[in-house]
Amino acid sequence: MTQHVCFIGLGSNLGESSAQLRRALRDIDALPGTRLLACSSFYRSAPIGFLDQPDFVNAVAKIATALTPQALLAALLNIEHQHGRERMFHNAPRTLDLDVLLYDDLQFHEQGLTVPHPQMHRRAFVLLPLLEIAPDCVISGIGTALFVMQNCLDQVLEKLAD
């Protein structure tokens, strides 16, 4: 069974966000053919897009999985649903948001799934946690995460205590 290295973005801004992320990490680790390899610290960040909502708690997880990109996305969407995620409108507040950021060095686009995640190189709340667990990470078609982080230095993050 071939194992693929993937990075998953996690976010929450409704309910007990840190606890929500910890539960989601356990759920991801329990997926078939999948194991959690590393998780960043948790970071507080301001919302993007729709601003009239609570701050987010974000993290990035590194996993090994035998799931295809599509099966991984379906599993993550199911975990979101189990955690009470409702999609009321774009950038709405959410109990849990799980995004496939990177899947090996794959560049892939189909309806509902683009890898690398199309906005990840513009978001400090993805790049800083990613760099914490994968300092040499390269975003296929973009460049190193460290390089693109230079364009996000105006975005304020607060590292939360463990």
Backbone as a chain_set.jsonl record, in Angstrom:
{"seq": "MTQHVCFIGLGSNLGESSAQLRRALRDIDALPGTRLLACSSFYRSAPIGFLDQPDFVNAVAKIATALTPQALLAALLNIEHQHGRERMFHNAPRTLDLDVLLYDDLQFHEQGLTVPHPQMHRRAFVLLPLLEIAPDCVISGIGTALFVMQNCLDQVLEKLAD", "coords": {"N": [[0.847, -1.17, 0.0], [0.793, 2.032, -1.042], [2.088, 4.887, 0.52], [1.287, 8.257, 0.96], [2.551, 11.518, 1.508], [1.003, 14.103, 3.125], [-0.288, 17.385, 3.778], [-2.46, 18.932, 6.0], [-4.676, 21.567, 6.518], [-6.07, 22.978, 9.397], [-8.82, 24.538, 10.984], [-10.847, 26.556, 13.176], [-13.523, 28.471, 14.521], [-15.752, 28.551, 16.076], [-17.375, 27.583, 19.063], [-15.483, 25.51, 21.316], [-12.62, 25.983, 20.146], [-9.863, 25.065, 20.168], [-10.089, 22.558, 21.421], [-11.769, 21.382, 19.569], [-10.049, 21.195, 17.344], [-8.154, 19.39, 18.377], [-9.734, 17.082, 18.671], [-10.381, 16.675, 15.971], [-7.859, 16.068, 14.933], [-7.41, 13.566, 16.123], [-9.459, 12.171, 14.84], [-8.608, 12.311, 12.164], [-6.227, 10.842, 12.336], [-7.328, 8.376, 12.742], [-8.366, 7.619, 10.316], [-8.793, 5.277, 7.595], [-5.839, 3.568, 6.622], [-4.195, 5.692, 7.281], [-1.993, 7.847, 9.078], [-1.176, 10.13, 11.652], [1.552, 12.217, 11.461], [2.793, 14.558, 12.37], [2.01, 17.6, 14.096], [1.474, 21.054, 14.035], [1.939, 23.825, 16.343], [-0.876, 25.537, 17.818], [-2.48, 28.392, 16.461], [-3.763, 31.675, 16.812], [-5.763, 33.613, 14.675], [-6.917, 36.407, 12.754], [-10.115, 36.658, 11.112], [-10.601, 36.221, 7.534], [-11.916, 37.763, 4.642], [-15.08, 37.532, 5.287], [-15.48, 39.532, 7.922], [-16.851, 39.963, 10.309], [-16.854, 38.097, 12.634], [-15.747, 35.645, 15.064], [-12.206, 35.335, 16.01], [-9.992, 32.908, 14.515], [-8.742, 29.634, 15.361], [-5.944, 28.0, 14.272], [-4.085, 25.346, 12.673], [-1.583, 23.124, 11.293], [-1.371, 19.886, 10.015], [0.705, 17.069, 9.436], [0.453, 14.2, 7.552], [0.59, 10.674, 6.788], [-0.802, 8.812, 4.236], [-2.792, 6.301, 2.616], [-4.921, 6.928, 1.159], [-6.523, 8.234, -1.775], [-6.305, 11.543, -3.294], [-8.967, 12.464, -3.668], [-10.468, 10.697, -2.067], [-9.365, 11.291, 0.407], [-10.161, 13.99, 0.698], [-12.968, 13.601, 0.763], [-13.178, 12.138, 3.146], [-12.245, 14.051, 4.981], [-14.213, 16.035, 4.696], [-16.349, 14.604, 5.722], [-15.538, 14.328, 8.393], [-15.613, 17.051, 9.118], [-18.408, 17.425, 8.926], [-19.303, 15.669, 10.934], [-18.436, 17.095, 13.092], [-20.175, 19.163, 13.215], [-20.102, 21.087, 11.195], [-21.436, 23.641, 9.241], [-22.281, 24.949, 6.114], [-22.969, 27.916, 5.531], [-22.47, 30.318, 4.112], [-19.901, 31.674, 1.945], [-16.773, 31.818, 3.547], [-17.943, 31.822, 6.074], [-18.451, 31.69, 9.687], [-17.206, 28.779, 11.436], [-17.376, 25.507, 12.877], [-15.446, 23.665, 12.319], [-12.858, 23.445, 9.966], [-11.327, 21.782, 7.417], [-8.663, 21.392, 5.255], [-7.137, 20.051, 2.351], [-3.918, 20.708, 1.879], [-1.374, 20.11, 0.705], [-0.377, 17.344, -1.272], [1.777, 14.937, -1.502], [4.009, 15.885, -4.054], [2.174, 16.681, -5.81], [0.414, 18.39, -8.403], [-2.751, 19.372, -9.006], [-6.044, 19.593, -10.258], [-9.481, 19.541, -10.036], [-13.079, 19.569, -10.129], [-14.007, 20.885, -7.093], [-11.617, 20.219, -5.778], [-8.381, 21.325, -5.448], [-4.952, 20.991, -5.612], [-1.67, 22.046, -5.06], [-3.367, 23.689, -2.305], [-5.227, 26.435, -3.427], [-5.025, 28.994, -2.195], [-3.159, 28.871, -0.216], [-0.53, 29.886, -0.241], [-0.818, 32.521, 0.284], [-1.51, 32.934, 2.873], [-0.743, 33.498, 6.105], [-1.62, 32.079, 8.327], [-1.619, 29.502, 7.461], [0.956, 29.111, 6.371], [2.894, 29.706, 8.432], [2.387, 27.742, 10.543], [2.842, 25.486, 8.91], [5.552, 25.786, 8.206], [6.638, 25.422, 10.708], [6.491, 22.65, 11.16], [7.529, 21.594, 8.838], [10.082, 22.804, 7.739], [11.512, 22.979, 5.342], [9.696, 22.876, 3.321], [8.286, 22.708, 0.069], [6.086, 24.276, -2.092], [4.425, 23.011, -4.663], [4.791, 24.332, -7.891], [4.826, 26.902, -6.934], [6.887, 27.619, -5.02], [9.278, 27.76, -2.289], [7.895, 27.397, 0.986], [8.947, 29.057, 2.898], [9.928, 31.223, 1.395], [7.533, 32.315, 0.226], [6.256, 33.024, 2.526], [7.328, 35.448, 3.181], [5.763, 37.326, 1.927], [3.616, 37.539, 3.554], [4.005, 38.743, 5.934], [2.695, 40.856, 7.104], [0.428, 39.85, 8.212], [-1.015, 39.107, 11.211], [-0.331, 36.715, 13.67], [-1.022, 34.792, 16.583], [0.714, 32.698, 18.594], [-0.544, 30.034, 20.397], [-0.601, 28.865, 23.799], [0.477, 25.591, 24.707]], "CA": [[0.0, 0.0, 0.0], [1.602, 3.243, -1.168], [1.783, 5.965, 1.461], [1.509, 9.604, 0.447], [2.714, 12.525, 2.551], [0.057, 15.189, 2.891], [-0.433, 18.393, 4.819], [-3.86, 19.292, 6.174], [-4.929, 22.77, 7.29], [-7.186, 22.872, 10.329], [-9.257, 25.81, 11.523], [-12.125, 26.587, 13.876], [-13.78, 29.706, 15.259], [-17.004, 28.415, 16.822], [-17.265, 26.606, 20.143], [-14.153, 25.355, 21.923], [-11.85, 25.748, 18.922], [-8.669, 24.234, 20.38], [-10.563, 21.196, 21.665], [-12.294, 20.92, 18.285], [-8.904, 20.792, 16.522], [-7.572, 18.171, 18.949], [-10.613, 15.966, 18.288], [-10.229, 16.462, 14.532], [-6.576, 15.375, 14.73], [-7.638, 12.143, 16.458], [-10.292, 11.599, 13.771], [-7.751, 12.164, 10.976], [-5.309, 9.737, 12.624], [-8.11, 7.134, 12.706], [-8.831, 7.304, 8.956], [-8.178, 4.051, 7.067], [-4.565, 3.71, 5.924], [-3.687, 7.039, 7.544], [-1.475, 8.118, 10.422], [-0.722, 11.485, 11.928], [3.003, 12.243, 11.633], [3.181, 15.749, 13.128], [1.052, 18.707, 14.106], [2.04, 22.332, 14.476], [1.275, 24.526, 17.437], [-2.12, 26.201, 17.442], [-2.304, 29.83, 16.288], [-4.967, 32.494, 16.683], [-5.665, 34.531, 13.538], [-8.128, 37.171, 12.421], [-10.811, 36.129, 9.935], [-10.347, 36.803, 6.214], [-13.155, 37.795, 3.858], [-16.171, 37.97, 6.167], [-14.727, 39.93, 9.11], [-17.704, 40.058, 11.49], [-16.913, 36.78, 13.241], [-14.642, 35.459, 16.011], [-10.905, 34.899, 15.516], [-9.822, 31.478, 14.276], [-7.597, 28.863, 15.829], [-5.474, 27.255, 13.108], [-2.917, 24.473, 12.786], [-1.314, 22.292, 10.121], [-0.973, 18.52, 10.342], [1.38, 16.252, 8.427], [-0.03, 12.817, 7.64], [0.88, 9.694, 5.74], [-2.083, 8.175, 3.927], [-2.948, 5.501, 1.401], [-6.109, 7.432, 0.471], [-6.341, 9.112, -2.936], [-6.698, 12.913, -2.939], [-10.423, 12.587, -3.606], [-10.946, 9.963, -0.893], [-8.947, 12.067, 1.571], [-11.071, 15.133, 0.801], [-14.279, 13.1, 1.203], [-13.056, 11.784, 4.564], [-12.141, 15.298, 5.745], [-15.546, 16.656, 4.686], [-17.167, 13.816, 6.645], [-15.126, 14.733, 9.741], [-16.218, 18.372, 9.336], [-19.844, 17.231, 9.149], [-19.462, 15.058, 12.264], [-18.126, 18.132, 14.075], [-21.209, 20.19, 13.16], [-19.827, 22.13, 10.189], [-22.519, 24.058, 8.354], [-21.789, 25.861, 5.075], [-24.039, 28.901, 5.35], [-22.025, 31.194, 3.033], [-18.45, 31.663, 1.792], [-16.022, 32.391, 4.673], [-18.772, 31.897, 7.27], [-17.894, 31.051, 10.874], [-17.314, 27.318, 11.33], [-16.886, 24.68, 13.978], [-14.24, 22.968, 11.863], [-12.515, 23.559, 8.549], [-10.191, 20.925, 7.085], [-8.289, 21.577, 3.858], [-5.953, 19.383, 1.808], [-2.994, 21.745, 1.432], [-0.389, 19.475, -0.176], [-0.473, 15.891, -1.395], [3.091, 14.707, -2.12], [4.331, 17.095, -4.827], [1.132, 16.691, -6.839], [-0.339, 19.568, -8.833], [-3.967, 18.686, -9.385], [-7.257, 20.4, -10.166], [-10.758, 19.048, -10.542], [-14.185, 20.207, -9.417], [-14.032, 20.676, -5.652], [-10.318, 19.924, -5.165], [-7.17, 21.818, -6.093], [-3.743, 20.744, -4.82], [-1.736, 22.635, -3.731], [-4.518, 24.544, -2.019], [-4.975, 27.631, -4.243], [-4.793, 30.219, -1.419], [-2.251, 28.625, 0.915], [0.695, 30.693, -0.301], [-1.171, 33.895, 0.653], [-2.099, 32.909, 4.204], [0.219, 33.246, 7.185], [-2.155, 31.071, 9.248], [-1.235, 28.204, 6.897], [2.402, 29.024, 6.143], [3.688, 29.664, 9.664], [2.32, 26.395, 11.118], [3.483, 24.558, 7.979], [7.001, 25.929, 8.367], [7.005, 24.882, 12.018], [6.654, 21.191, 11.09], [8.201, 21.234, 7.58], [10.788, 24.047, 7.408], [12.029, 22.953, 3.969], [8.559, 22.561, 2.458], [8.138, 23.351, -1.234], [4.721, 24.266, -2.619], [4.568, 22.736, -6.099], [4.359, 25.376, -8.794], [4.876, 28.201, -6.259], [8.218, 27.821, -4.447], [9.387, 27.327, -0.903], [6.974, 28.037, 1.923], [9.691, 30.133, 3.56], [9.971, 32.367, 0.481], [6.221, 32.964, 0.083], [5.886, 33.591, 3.828], [7.788, 36.841, 3.203], [4.662, 38.166, 1.442], [2.513, 37.474, 4.517], [4.511, 39.216, 7.22], [1.764, 41.828, 7.682], [-0.686, 39.122, 8.807], [-0.644, 38.861, 12.602], [-0.736, 35.456, 14.294], [-0.628, 34.618, 17.982], [0.934, 31.296, 18.952], [-1.245, 29.733, 21.64], [0.109, 27.968, 24.712], [0.115, 24.182, 24.519]], "C": [[0.9, 1.243, 0.0], [1.132, 4.3, -0.189], [2.167, 7.298, 0.833], [1.645, 10.556, 1.627], [1.851, 13.728, 2.188], [0.086, 16.15, 4.065], [-1.878, 18.863, 4.805], [-3.922, 20.568, 7.0], [-6.157, 22.57, 8.147], [-7.532, 24.26, 10.85], [-10.61, 25.683, 12.194], [-12.287, 27.957, 14.518], [-15.142, 29.709, 15.946], [-16.834, 27.333, 17.882], [-15.865, 26.628, 20.747], [-13.173, 24.975, 20.816], [-10.632, 24.853, 19.119], [-9.056, 22.777, 20.616], [-11.096, 20.576, 20.376], [-11.15, 20.427, 17.38], [-8.262, 19.52, 17.059], [-8.418, 16.952, 18.597], [-10.469, 15.649, 16.802], [-8.918, 15.726, 14.235], [-6.704, 13.889, 15.058], [-8.451, 11.46, 15.357], [-9.477, 11.382, 12.499], [-6.822, 10.972, 11.155], [-6.016, 8.389, 12.541], [-8.623, 6.775, 11.308], [-8.125, 6.052, 8.45], [-6.869, 4.362, 6.33], [-3.865, 5.03, 6.179], [-3.092, 7.11, 8.942], [-0.968, 9.555, 10.494], [0.773, 11.437, 12.214], [3.447, 13.411, 12.503], [2.028, 16.737, 13.095], [1.751, 19.935, 14.653], [1.408, 22.757, 15.797], [-0.039, 25.085, 16.904], [-1.865, 27.708, 17.433], [-3.652, 30.509, 16.199], [-4.74, 33.464, 15.526], [-6.997, 35.227, 13.318], [-8.802, 36.544, 11.202], [-10.437, 36.892, 8.669], [-11.665, 36.76, 5.443], [-14.278, 38.388, 4.686], [-15.565, 38.247, 7.545], [-15.542, 39.935, 10.398], [-17.938, 38.674, 12.093], [-15.717, 36.636, 14.187], [-13.331, 35.1, 15.299], [-10.891, 33.379, 15.363], [-8.677, 30.918, 15.108], [-7.234, 27.959, 14.668], [-4.275, 26.389, 13.462], [-2.725, 23.779, 11.439], [-0.832, 20.937, 10.61], [-0.277, 17.885, 9.143], [0.921, 14.816, 8.632], [0.625, 11.967, 6.564], [-0.434, 8.973, 5.496], [-1.989, 7.35, 2.657], [-4.156, 5.979, 0.601], [-5.711, 8.281, -0.744], [-6.686, 10.535, -2.513], [-8.205, 13.072, -2.776], [-10.991, 11.884, -2.376], [-10.555, 10.693, 0.393], [-9.866, 13.266, 1.765], [-12.436, 14.681, 1.306], [-14.248, 12.754, 2.695], [-12.986, 13.038, 5.434], [-13.483, 16.021, 5.806], [-16.486, 15.928, 5.637], [-16.821, 14.169, 8.092], [-15.698, 16.112, 10.068], [-17.702, 18.239, 9.695], [-20.111, 16.649, 10.537], [-19.215, 16.072, 13.378], [-19.087, 19.325, 13.971], [-20.972, 21.303, 12.164], [-21.062, 22.375, 9.349], [-21.95, 25.072, 7.379], [-22.892, 26.85, 4.729], [-23.731, 29.861, 4.205], [-20.502, 31.164, 3.022], [-17.786, 32.426, 2.94], [-16.862, 32.585, 5.935], [-18.03, 31.323, 8.472], [-18.103, 29.535, 10.788], [-16.742, 26.611, 12.557], [-15.579, 24.013, 13.601], [-14.085, 23.153, 10.361], [-11.262, 22.733, 8.325], [-9.906, 21.045, 5.596], [-7.079, 20.714, 3.512], [-5.068, 20.493, 1.255], [-2.043, 21.205, 0.383], [-0.592, 17.975, -0.143], [0.754, 15.468, -2.193], [3.494, 16.003, -2.834], [3.341, 17.27, -5.984], [0.613, 18.099, -7.111], [-1.574, 19.023, -9.529], [-5.141, 19.649, -9.286], [-8.42, 19.644, -10.799], [-11.847, 19.735, -9.737], [-14.11, 19.862, -7.931], [-12.691, 20.424, -4.994], [-9.182, 20.452, -6.032], [-6.008, 21.613, -5.125], [-2.562, 21.227, -5.634], [-2.969, 23.522, -3.572], [-4.27, 25.913, -2.662], [-4.694, 28.922, -3.465], [-3.703, 30.066, -0.359], [-1.021, 29.519, 0.925], [0.446, 32.164, 0.045], [-1.613, 34.022, 2.113], [-1.068, 32.535, 5.271], [-0.289, 32.159, 8.124], [-1.991, 29.651, 8.72], [0.289, 28.088, 6.874], [3.217, 28.919, 7.427], [3.588, 28.299, 10.351], [2.976, 25.337, 10.219], [4.997, 24.594, 8.143], [7.49, 25.372, 9.701], [7.291, 23.381, 11.942], [7.374, 20.721, 9.831], [8.97, 22.452, 7.072], [11.333, 24.111, 5.979], [10.931, 22.707, 2.933], [8.571, 23.391, 1.17], [6.682, 23.184, -1.673], [4.839, 24.134, -4.135], [3.998, 23.87, -6.939], [4.46, 26.781, -8.213], [6.295, 28.519, -5.789], [8.247, 27.367, -3.002], [8.384, 28.081, -0.03], [7.665, 29.202, 2.621], [9.725, 31.389, 2.692], [8.613, 33.076, 0.414], [5.724, 33.53, 1.404], [6.294, 35.059, 3.916], [6.703, 37.807, 2.74], [3.503, 38.254, 2.435], [2.899, 38.047, 5.878], [3.61, 40.249, 7.875], [0.559, 41.168, 8.343], [-0.27, 38.673, 10.219], [-1.217, 37.529, 13.088], [-0.27, 35.475, 15.742], [-0.492, 33.122, 18.237], [0.295, 31.043, 20.314], [-0.428, 28.777, 22.498], [-0.397, 26.538, 24.507], [-0.867, 23.683, 25.545]], "O": [[1.669, 1.464, 0.935], [-0.062, 4.577, -0.078], [3.242, 7.438, 0.25], [0.94, 10.42, 2.627], [1.957, 14.289, 1.098], [0.436, 15.784, 5.188], [-2.447, 19.153, 3.753], [-3.299, 20.655, 8.058], [-7.172, 22.052, 7.68], [-6.642, 25.064, 11.126], [-11.418, 24.824, 11.841], [-11.318, 28.542, 15.003], [-15.628, 30.764, 16.352], [-16.224, 26.294, 17.628], [-15.162, 27.637, 20.691], [-12.924, 23.793, 20.576], [-10.393, 23.963, 18.303], [-8.427, 21.868, 20.075], [-10.897, 19.388, 20.123], [-11.262, 19.384, 16.735], [-7.865, 18.655, 16.278], [-7.875, 15.9, 18.259], [-10.437, 14.48, 16.417], [-8.885, 14.851, 13.37], [-6.161, 13.048, 14.342], [-8.172, 10.32, 14.984], [-9.646, 10.365, 11.827], [-6.646, 10.177, 10.231], [-5.373, 7.369, 12.295], [-9.253, 5.731, 11.135], [-6.984, 5.789, 8.829], [-6.8, 5.291, 5.526], [-3.029, 5.45, 5.379], [-3.617, 6.509, 9.88], [-0.418, 10.101, 9.538], [1.216, 10.707, 13.101], [4.381, 13.271, 13.293], [1.187, 16.715, 12.195], [2.52, 19.859, 15.611], [0.473, 22.129, 16.294], [-0.28, 25.103, 15.697], [-1.137, 28.234, 18.276], [-4.58, 29.984, 15.583], [-3.671, 34.062, 15.404], [-8.059, 34.701, 13.653], [-8.127, 35.963, 10.352], [-10.016, 38.047, 8.72], [-12.44, 35.814, 5.587], [-14.412, 39.608, 4.777], [-15.18, 37.317, 8.255], [-14.962, 39.912, 11.484], [-19.05, 38.146, 12.07], [-14.775, 37.425, 14.115], [-13.331, 34.632, 14.161], [-11.67, 32.665, 15.994], [-7.764, 31.642, 15.505], [-8.081, 27.241, 14.137], [-3.55, 26.661, 14.418], [-3.589, 23.839, 10.564], [0.007, 20.849, 11.506], [-0.631, 18.137, 7.991], [0.99, 14.281, 9.739], [1.143, 12.476, 5.57], [-1.107, 8.566, 6.444], [-1.216, 7.655, 1.749], [-4.396, 5.498, -0.507], [-4.684, 8.959, -0.729], [-7.304, 10.721, -1.465], [-8.665, 13.741, -1.85], [-11.888, 12.409, -1.717], [-11.321, 10.713, 1.357], [-10.306, 13.53, 2.884], [-13.003, 15.319, 2.193], [-15.197, 13.052, 3.42], [-13.596, 13.087, 6.502], [-13.85, 16.561, 6.85], [-17.325, 16.554, 6.286], [-17.716, 14.297, 8.927], [-16.21, 16.325, 11.167], [-18.183, 18.859, 10.643], [-21.031, 17.082, 11.232], [-19.731, 15.918, 14.485], [-18.842, 20.374, 14.568], [-21.583, 22.366, 12.275], [-21.662, 21.443, 8.813], [-21.208, 25.967, 7.784], [-23.646, 26.66, 3.774], [-24.616, 30.189, 3.414], [-19.879, 30.687, 3.971], [-18.187, 33.544, 3.264], [-16.531, 33.421, 6.775], [-17.083, 30.554, 8.304], [-19.047, 29.063, 10.155], [-15.773, 27.056, 13.173], [-14.706, 23.814, 14.447], [-15.041, 23.036, 9.595], [-10.242, 22.962, 8.976], [-10.792, 20.829, 4.769], [-6.116, 20.647, 4.275], [-5.426, 21.146, 0.274], [-1.918, 21.772, -0.702], [-0.938, 17.406, 0.892], [0.782, 15.617, -3.414], [3.339, 17.092, -2.28], [3.637, 17.916, -6.989], [0.4, 18.892, -6.193], [-1.469, 18.3, -10.521], [-5.227, 20.432, -8.34], [-8.344, 19.178, -11.936], [-11.552, 20.417, -8.756], [-14.146, 18.69, -7.557], [-12.613, 20.413, -3.766], [-9.041, 20.075, -7.196], [-6.076, 22.015, -3.963], [-2.445, 20.859, -6.803], [-3.532, 24.029, -4.542], [-3.205, 26.495, -2.46], [-4.163, 29.868, -4.046], [-3.363, 31.034, 0.323], [-0.522, 29.872, 1.994], [1.384, 32.96, 0.093], [-2.04, 35.094, 2.542], [-0.59, 31.401, 5.324], [0.508, 31.394, 8.667], [-2.203, 28.691, 9.461], [0.845, 27.08, 7.311], [4.145, 28.113, 7.497], [4.622, 27.738, 10.715], [3.596, 24.398, 10.719], [5.645, 23.549, 8.212], [8.624, 24.906, 9.807], [8.222, 22.892, 12.581], [7.791, 19.565, 9.759], [8.566, 23.07, 6.087], [11.586, 25.201, 5.468], [11.225, 22.363, 1.788], [8.828, 24.595, 1.182], [6.128, 22.086, -1.627], [5.304, 25.055, -4.806], [2.869, 24.313, -6.725], [4.208, 27.756, -8.92], [6.841, 29.57, -6.125], [7.342, 26.669, -2.544], [8.07, 29.245, -0.279], [7.034, 30.221, 2.902], [9.567, 32.498, 3.202], [8.548, 34.299, 0.532], [4.869, 34.416, 1.416], [5.673, 35.831, 4.647], [6.716, 38.979, 3.117], [2.523, 38.958, 2.19], [2.186, 37.848, 6.862], [3.735, 40.503, 9.073], [-0.251, 41.851, 8.97], [0.711, 37.947, 10.384], [-2.407, 37.251, 12.942], [0.741, 36.091, 16.08], [-1.459, 32.371, 18.111], [0.567, 31.764, 21.274], [0.347, 27.974, 21.978], [-1.561, 26.321, 24.172], [-1.26, 22.517, 25.509]]}, "num_chains": 1, "name": "protein.A"}
